[in-house]
């Protein structure tokens, strides 16, 4: 007996029945790929799994998203195996692969510390060296429950009990270690070649603060020591750029116990905020947007009408006014719907582009809060575009162009995802298919590279997500374009068509910055706190050499202030070298050194943050240069 297999290069091949993925792996080693698993008919499979007849097979290596996940998930099992050897009484939580790494949650009898990670890592290296076979084992629900009851693993038992009655249950074994897992995995532990445990944190079981607090061990894994070292070097650089550290040092913002998840912006941070807002406003006016401002608190009935009450209530804050229920808005959408509905529209009025820098509040678990990246109160640069059905494609295309223009100003590259219908969604499948196909058509026509993100759309419609890449190659989701056929129905939005009858408009929800807080955090890390001159809180520092040059320094200060530049005059009784170093630490783009020579010549000695000493220059020439740099937003 034989089986027929179609490979990812389009060629068909015939193999004996019982041929495994690993057999195929050995055959393809000439391709110099470190294969980890295969996709059989689009589904991830272990190397040891037999190939079915008439299957489509794609080979998976580390550089594919699926391959990296399989590799790192297997590394998390090696971690759990090592922990159980060292701490037999530890209870297993979950251990998934995550972006650039993995983690595993444990309940220890006595909490461990970061100092213990080195010992655990050494044990992991022993397990890798032993090249333990990793075997899949399928079992019944009763068998699985009995197995983990015998092993005293209460968290695994809870997971099994929460599975649907008809769910297939599988475990993976490596020597005396066994874990509940859907897989797939590597074929043996020796394939995990390079790894590092990177941190220890607390995490509530299943993300619920009512559940026990477990300890989460983070790690990362790569197929070579060189790639691991490159990543670890990047992590060290990321620590230097951490927006929480730089935010404190540069006096941009602060976080306080009196308001967890509610950041305080200081003057320097507010300057950046305002510059970003001014730029956003200019670009939106050019693109034909109007701007609105809607209330923070609105009646419960509105959120029931919008669907947020049913789909988003757990993330909302509430209040009572005059014995009626109100909610603090988690999203700006319903307010924009009311603004549109406040007057009658003709088809000639559309598209109507309505933008809002709107403050929203969302309840995030305390353990998930992270500087400005994950907060409970933030400002979204929302916009809602109300349009005719035949205007959807041109409007989506226009937003993509606007996003591209804005992101390039900051020096960002980006990738695009098309997110489709989630499990819990409003509207018919027909409407979802129509909306998804429209977005995909625009992406194809504009030649935008994108990938499908199945099931990650908003509850009211599919979306295009923009993931910005920073200078360290890390990805951050910021912009989104969401196509919505649901809200117009729920809010009874209409326009009068050419035929004199009422029709439903289509709505696009979109953000470009995403949230101001998150964008500022991203920019702090992207630039390492050294903001381009147009964004820098202080653009010029004037540094007199002696008391004799203070008066000349004051004249220069007044001149630059009059030009609208953000400038400081350092008149402290300190050595000039100290003043320069401090201006450098504060990442001020330009330093103007003025001493007796400059007083006599009427010039300034110019020093640049990144380029060092630029020599003497006339103040008028320098002002022209700095203003051009600001106007053109040069990075």
Order of alpha helices (4+ residues) and beta strands (2+ residues): beta-beta-alpha-beta-beta-beta-alpha-beta-beta-beta-alpha-beta-alpha-alpha-beta-beta-beta-beta-alpha-alpha-beta-beta-alpha-beta-beta-alpha-alpha-beta-beta-alpha-beta-beta-alpha-beta-alpha-beta-beta-beta-alpha-beta-beta-beta-alpha-beta-alpha-beta-alpha-beta-alpha-beta-beta-alpha
